[in-house]
Each structure stands twice: as structure tokens, then as C-alpha cells.
Amino acid sequence: MSTVQFTGINKSFGTVDVIRGIDLVIETGEFVVFVGPSGSGKSTLLRMVAGLEEVSSGTISIGGEDVTDAEPSERGIAMVFQSYALYPHKTVYENIAFNLRLHKVPRLELDRRVREAAAILQLTDYLSRKPNQLSGGQRQRVAIGRAIVREPQVFLFDEPLSNLDAALRVEMRLQIEKLHRDIGATMIYVTHDQVEAMTLADRIVAFDDGRVQQIGSPLELYRKPSNLFVAGFIGSPRMNLLPGIVEAGGLVRLPTGEGTPVPLPAAATQPVGEEVTIGLRPEALHLGGEVGSEPALTGEILSLEQLGNLSYAHILCDGLPPMIAQLPATAAFARGSNVTATFSSGDVHLFDGASQAVDHQSTQGG
């Protein structure tokens, strides 16, 4: 059993509260990603699991055992940091074996663990090399190998890919995903990069201001964000968020001075005159179609991001924040073009103006 449970966790630095009442259970074998902006509390919570930060109040248990006040070495965890922290004068083999030698693991057992970890991480051919003879991705794999040989109950990753270039980040994401499949260990992974969160996690825990904003699978957070923070943070590019006011007849009027009012979803509860926010994913906006019964907005393309397989158009409509629409690669639009953007009311996410919580959203696609 390697379940990790947080019960009523709070953390303060002097008068500053950085973790505020976290209750969370991470099941055995889960890959859970803590995601959020800088200062949201995600790394602090991870460091409390590791025993590197004291808990102000509440309890942390691993495998059913209370470890709130236990020493880091007694928690059955292994941590991989953003920095590789390898010994430059030692070989890959010696770096991976270092902690085992400290704990006087018998030579044959030590050799077995090192070579098994090297095989999992495709480092067997590099065991005699020094760190300066390795790429950044290979060095990070050595750091992960050093964690694997400890055979921990729980792996903790603290932004391990931040120092890698884009291509190596993709490669290492695949390596970490494969590692989880191969060994089936409980893993907690901290990142500010929501792409890493979406591609790696069984479940995402979205943090902001020391609080959990939403917990769920990557697609749950993408398709059904519970509030404006999650809607704006999860997704690349982010969701378009447009202000509106509820009108009579079950409509939302956007402050454009023109355009079609947006029908309220059937389950919406806001009264007439209520301020709301309309959320639309970039792929929900369609440019250049015929205006019919669907809501429509007119604006100018400020810029185009052409990415090969698709493009993103940045559009400015009078009275609205800039919007982003996803286009197929074959779409023939140019910067400065005047366009009409249509969307289906079924793709609308509606957020309450006061609480910023979701009132109703599309259930399309899940």
C-alpha cells in the first residue's frame, strides 16, 4: 500500500498562509499532477510530503502510517528535483548507486538494482560515462534512476523537466509515463506547465492561492472546469472568457454593441441583469461560415500563428477581450481580415459573475 492522504493540511510562513485546508487522497499506483501558477502552494505541499517542510496543522499519511513528523528518510519516498544534482566526478553507475552504498546495501543486491534501473531508463550503455558526457535528458534519467533503486513507496517529482529544451521535455515526458507503466508506483508530480499535466496525469489537482480549485482527470478539467481559474489555466491556448449580462428571454448579451445574443443553457439559474462570463474554447469558434441561427461575432484578425497542422487566429471584436480561434492549416485568412466568428450554444461554458464558479457548461464530448 502506498496511498498518500492529506487531512486538514495548513501551512503558514509567519503571518502568510500558503496552504489552506487541503484534504486529498492519492490512491496506490496513481499518477497525480499538482498544477498551478507560481506561488499557488503546489511545491510547498510536495515538500511537506517529503518532510522538507513542516506541517503547521493537519496530518499526512503514507501507506496508512502517519508520517507528519517523521524524518524524510523514514517516509519511504524518493524525490527528483529540477536540478539533476549529480556528482560530476562519479560515473553514471556510481551516481545511481550512491544512496545504496550509504545504506550499506550488499554488493550483489546493489548491482542488481542499479542495472535494473538502468535497463528501465535505457542507460545500460552509459553506466561508465561521467555526467559531462551525457545530454540533459540523459542526466535527468540518471537522477530518476537514483530514485528508482531506493524502491520507494512514493515518487515525488518537483518540476523535473524545467531545465530541458522543448524536444527533450517531450522525450522525458514519454520516459516518465513509461516508467509509471513499468513499475506501477504512486507518483506525485509538480509542474506549472499544464501541457505536462494534461499528458501525464491520471488525475490533476489544480491549485491557486493555497487551495485546491478542482480535482479530476485531464479531460474533466478541460471539458468541465469548475470555475474561472481552472477554465483560464487549463488548455493551450487558454479558454476565451467574455463578459455578458443576462437578458429577458433566456439570453446573454455580450458588450459588443452588435452581434447575436447567446442563449442561456437550459439549466442556467441567473436572473435578468446578472453579470456572467461566457467561456469558449478556441476550437469552438468557427470563422467565415454563414451566419444563421447560431450566435455570431464580427471582428478583425490581429495576428495568425501558423503551426503547420493548424493555426490560431487572434481576433479583436469591439468591446470584448481579444479572442483566439483554432483554424485548420488550410484556412485562408490573413492578418487584418474582417471575419465573422460563429459558435454553438452547446459549446458555451457559463460562469457566475459573483462567485466565478461554473453555473452550466456543455457536456459535449464527455
KAQUI-V649410 format. One record per pair of residues at least 24 apart in sequence whose ideal C-beta (glycine too) atoms are under 10 Angstrom apart, sorted by the first residue. I is the first residue (numbers start at 0). J is the second residue. If there is no record, write none. Layout:
i-><I I>
j-><J J>
//
This chain:
i-><0 0 0 0 0 0 0 0 1 1 1 1 1 1 1 1 1 1 1 1 1 1 1 1 1 1 2 2 2 2 2 2 2 2 2 2 2 3 3 3 3 3 3 3 3 3 3 3 3 3 3 3 3 4 4 4 4 4 4 4 5 5 5 5 5 5 5 5 5 6 6 6 6 6 6 7 7 7 7 8 8 8 8 8 8 8 8 8 8 8 8 8 9 9 9 9 9 10 10 10 10 10 10 10 10 10 10 10 10 11 11 11 12 12 12 15 16 16 16 16 16 17 17 17 17 17 17 17 18 18 18 18 18 18 18 18 18 18 18 18 19 19 19 19 20 20 20 20 20 21 21 21 21 21 21 21 21 22 22 23 23 23 23 23 24 24 25 25 25 25 25 25 25 25 26 26 26 27 27 27 27 27 27 28 28 28 28 28 28 28 29 29 29 29 29 29 29 29 30 30 30 30 30 30 30 30 30 30 30 30 30 30 30 30 30 31 31 31 31 31 31 31 31 31 31 31 31 32 32 32 32 32 32 32 32 32 32 32 32 32 32 32 32 32 32 32 32 33 33 33 33 33 33 33 33 33 33 33 33 33 33 34 34 34 34 34 34 34 34 34 34 34 34 34 34 34 34 34 34 34 34 34 35 35 35 35 35 35 35 35 35 35 35 35 35 35 35 35 35 35 36 36 36 36 36 36 36 37 38 38 38 38 38 39 39 39 39 39 39 39 39 39 39 39 40 40 40 40 40 40 41 41 41 41 41 41 41 41 41 41 41 41 41 42 42 42 42 42 42 42 43 43 43 44 44 44 44 44 44 45 45 45 45 45 45 45 45 45 46 46 46 46 46 48 48 48 48 48 48 49 49 49 49 49 49 49 49 50 50 50 51 51 51 61 61 61 61 62 62 62 64 72 72 74 74 74 74 75 75 75 75 75 76 76 76 76 76 76 76 76 76 77 77 77 77 77 77 77 77 77 77 77 77 77 77 78 78 78 78 78 78 78 78 78 78 78 79 79 79 79 79 79 79 79 79 79 79 79 79 79 79 79 80 80 80 80 80 80 80 80 80 81 81 81 81 81 81 81 81 81 81 81 82 82 82 82 82 82 82 82 83 83 83 83 83 83 83 83 83 83 83 83 83 84 84 84 85 85 85 85 85 85 85 85 85 86 86 87 87 87 88 88 88 89 89 90 90 90 90 90 90 90 90 91 91 91 91 91 91 91 91 91 91 91 91 91 91 91 91 91 91 91 92 92 92 92 92 92 92 92 93 93 93 94 94 94 94 94 94 94 94 95 95 95 95 95 95 95 95 95 95 95 95 96 96 96 96 97 97 98 98 98 98 99 99 99 99 102 104 104 108 109 111 112 112 112 112 112 113 113 113 113 114 115 115 115 115 115 116 116 116 116 116 116 116 116 116 116 116 116 117 117 117 117 118 118 119 119 119 119 119 119 119 119 120 120 120 120 120 120 120 121 121 134 134 134 134 135 135 135 135 135 135 135 135 136 136 136 136 136 136 136 136 136 136 137 137 137 138 138 139 139 139 139 139 139 139 140 140 140 140 140 143 143 143 143 144 146 146 147 147 147 147 150 150 151 151 152 152 153 153 153 153 154 154 154 154 154 154 154 154 155 155 155 155 155 156 156 156 156 156 156 156 157 157 157 157 158 158 158 158 158 158 159 159 159 159 160 160 160 160 160 161 161 161 161 168 168 168 169 169 171 172 172 173 173 175 191 192 193 193 193 193 193 193 193 193 194 194 196 196 196 197 197 197 197 203 203 205 205 205 206 207 213 216 218 218 219 221 221 221 222 222 222 222 222 222 222 222 223 223 223 223 223 223 223 224 224 224 224 224 224 225 225 225 225 225 226 226 226 226 226 226 227 227 227 227 227 227 227 227 227 227 228 228 229 230 230 230 230 230 230 230 230 230 231 231 234 234 234 234 235 235 236 236 236 236 236 236 236 236 236 236 237 237 237 237 238 238 238 238 238 238 238 238 238 239 239 239 239 239 239 239 239 239 239 239 239 239 239 239 239 239 240 240 240 240 240 240 240 240 240 241 241 241 241 241 241 241 241 241 241 241 241 242 242 242 242 242 242 242 242 243 243 243 243 243 243 243 243 243 243 243 244 244 244 244 244 244 244 245 245 245 245 245 245 245 245 245 246 246 246 247 247 250 251 251 251 251 251 251 251 253 253 253 253 253 253 254 254 254 254 255 255 255 255 255 255 255 256 256 256 257 257 257 257 257 257 258 258 258 258 258 258 258 258 258 258 258 258 259 259 259 259 259 259 259 259 259 260 261 261 261 261 261 261 261 262 262 262 262 262 262 262 263 263 263 263 263 264 264 264 264 264 264 264 264 264 264 265 265 266 266 266 266 267 267 267 267 267 268 268 268 268 269 269 269 269 269 269 273 273 273 273 274 274 274 275 275 275 275 275 275 276 276 276 276 276 276 276 276 277 277 277 277 277 277 278 278 278 278 278 278 278 278 279 279 279 279 279 279 279 279 279 279 280 280 280 280 280 280 280 281 281 281 281 281 281 281 281 281 282 282 282 282 282 282 282 283 283 283 283 283 283 283 283 283 283 283 283 284 284 284 284 284 284 284 284 284 284 284 284 285 285 285 285 285 285 285 285 285 286 286 286 286 286 286 286 286 286 286 286 286 287 287 287 287 287 287 287 287 287 288 288 288 288 289 289 290 290 290 291 292 292 293 293 293 293 293 293 294 294 294 294 294 294 294 295 295 295 295 296 296 296 296 296 296 297 297 297 297 298 298 298 298 298 298 298 299 299 299 299 299 300 300 300 300 300 300 300 300 300 301 301 302 302 303 303 303 303 303 303 305 312 312 312 314 314 316>
j-><26 27 61 62 63 64 152 185 25 26 27 28 29 61 62 63 75 76 151 152 153 154 183 184 185 186 26 27 28 29 60 61 62 63 152 153 185 27 29 31 48 59 60 61 62 66 74 76 152 153 155 185 187 58 59 60 61 62 63 65 44 47 48 54 57 58 59 60 211 57 58 59 60 65 67 54 56 57 58 40 43 44 47 48 54 55 56 57 58 59 67 209 54 55 56 57 209 40 43 44 46 47 52 53 54 55 56 57 209 55 56 209 43 52 55 209 40 55 208 209 210 42 43 44 52 55 208 209 43 44 47 52 54 55 56 57 206 209 210 211 208 209 210 211 56 57 209 210 211 47 57 59 204 206 209 210 211 57 211 59 202 204 211 214 60 214 61 153 185 186 187 201 202 204 185 201 202 62 152 153 183 184 185 179 182 183 184 185 186 201 179 184 185 186 187 200 201 202 154 156 175 176 178 179 180 183 184 185 186 187 188 199 200 201 202 185 186 187 188 196 199 200 201 202 203 204 214 156 186 187 188 189 190 192 193 195 196 197 198 199 200 201 202 203 204 205 217 156 157 187 188 189 190 191 196 200 203 204 205 206 211 188 189 190 191 192 193 195 196 197 200 203 204 205 206 207 212 217 220 229 232 233 189 190 191 193 196 203 204 205 206 207 208 209 210 211 212 228 229 232 191 193 206 207 208 228 232 191 191 206 207 208 209 191 205 206 207 208 209 210 211 212 228 232 206 207 208 209 210 211 157 158 187 188 189 190 191 204 205 206 207 209 211 81 157 158 189 190 191 206 189 206 209 187 189 204 206 209 211 76 78 155 156 157 158 187 188 189 71 78 155 157 189 74 76 78 153 155 187 74 76 77 78 153 155 157 187 74 76 78 78 155 157 151 152 153 185 152 153 185 152 98 102 151 152 153 155 149 150 151 152 153 146 149 151 152 153 154 155 185 187 143 145 146 147 148 149 150 151 152 153 154 155 156 184 142 146 149 151 153 154 155 156 157 159 187 139 142 143 144 145 146 147 154 155 156 157 158 159 175 186 188 139 142 146 155 156 157 158 159 161 139 142 156 157 158 159 160 161 162 163 189 138 139 142 157 158 159 161 162 130 133 135 137 138 139 140 141 142 143 145 159 162 138 142 145 129 130 131 133 138 139 141 142 145 129 130 129 130 131 129 130 131 129 130 125 126 127 128 129 130 132 141 117 120 122 123 124 125 126 127 128 129 130 132 133 137 138 140 141 144 145 117 122 125 126 127 128 141 144 126 127 129 126 129 130 138 141 142 144 145 120 122 126 140 141 142 143 144 145 146 147 148 126 144 145 148 145 148 145 146 148 149 145 148 149 150 149 148 149 148 148 148 144 147 148 149 150 144 145 147 148 148 144 147 148 150 182 140 141 143 144 145 146 147 148 149 150 178 182 141 144 147 148 144 181 143 144 147 174 177 178 181 182 144 147 174 175 177 178 181 174 177 163 164 167 170 160 162 163 164 167 168 170 171 160 163 164 166 167 168 169 170 171 174 167 170 171 162 163 163 167 168 170 171 174 175 170 171 174 175 178 171 174 175 178 178 178 184 178 181 182 184 182 184 184 185 184 185 184 185 186 187 178 179 182 184 185 186 187 188 185 186 187 188 189 186 187 188 189 190 195 199 187 188 189 190 188 189 190 191 192 195 188 189 190 195 188 190 192 195 199 190 191 192 195 192 194 195 194 198 195 198 199 198 199 199 232 235 217 220 221 232 233 234 235 237 234 235 220 232 233 221 233 234 235 229 233 229 232 233 232 232 357 365 364 365 365 280 364 365 280 348 360 361 362 363 364 365 348 357 360 361 362 364 365 278 348 350 356 357 360 350 355 356 357 360 350 351 354 355 356 357 276 278 348 350 351 352 354 355 356 357 355 356 357 276 278 279 280 348 350 355 357 360 276 278 278 280 281 282 281 311 280 281 282 304 311 313 322 323 324 325 278 280 281 323 276 277 278 279 280 281 283 323 348 277 278 279 280 281 283 284 314 319 320 321 322 323 324 340 342 348 276 277 278 279 319 320 322 348 350 275 276 277 278 279 296 316 318 319 320 322 347 274 275 276 277 318 319 320 352 269 273 274 275 276 277 319 347 349 350 352 269 271 272 273 274 275 352 269 270 271 272 273 274 275 349 352 271 272 273 271 272 294 275 276 277 294 344 347 349 277 294 296 316 318 319 316 317 318 319 296 297 298 316 317 318 319 316 317 318 295 296 297 316 317 318 290 294 295 296 297 298 316 317 318 319 339 340 290 291 292 293 294 295 296 341 342 294 293 294 296 342 344 347 349 292 293 294 343 344 345 347 344 347 349 358 359 344 345 347 348 349 358 359 360 361 362 344 359 349 358 359 360 347 349 351 358 359 349 351 358 359 349 351 352 353 358 359 351 352 353 358 351 352 353 349 350 351 352 353 358 348 349 350 351 352 355 357 358 319 342 347 348 349 350 346 347 348 349 350 357 360 361 322 323 324 340 342 343 346 347 348 361 323 324 325 342 346 348 361 309 311 312 313 322 323 324 325 326 309 323 324 325 326 342 346 324 325 340 341 342 343 345 346 347 348 361 363 312 314 322 323 324 325 326 338 340 341 342 346 324 325 326 339 340 341 342 343 346 312 314 324 325 326 330 332 336 338 339 340 341 326 330 331 332 336 338 339 340 341 338 339 340 341 339 341 339 340 341 341 341 344 341 342 343 344 345 346 340 341 342 343 344 346 347 339 340 341 342 322 338 339 340 341 342 337 338 339 340 322 324 336 337 338 339 340 334 335 336 337 338 324 326 332 333 334 335 336 337 338 334 335 334 335 330 332 333 334 335 336 330 336 338 340 338 340 340>
//
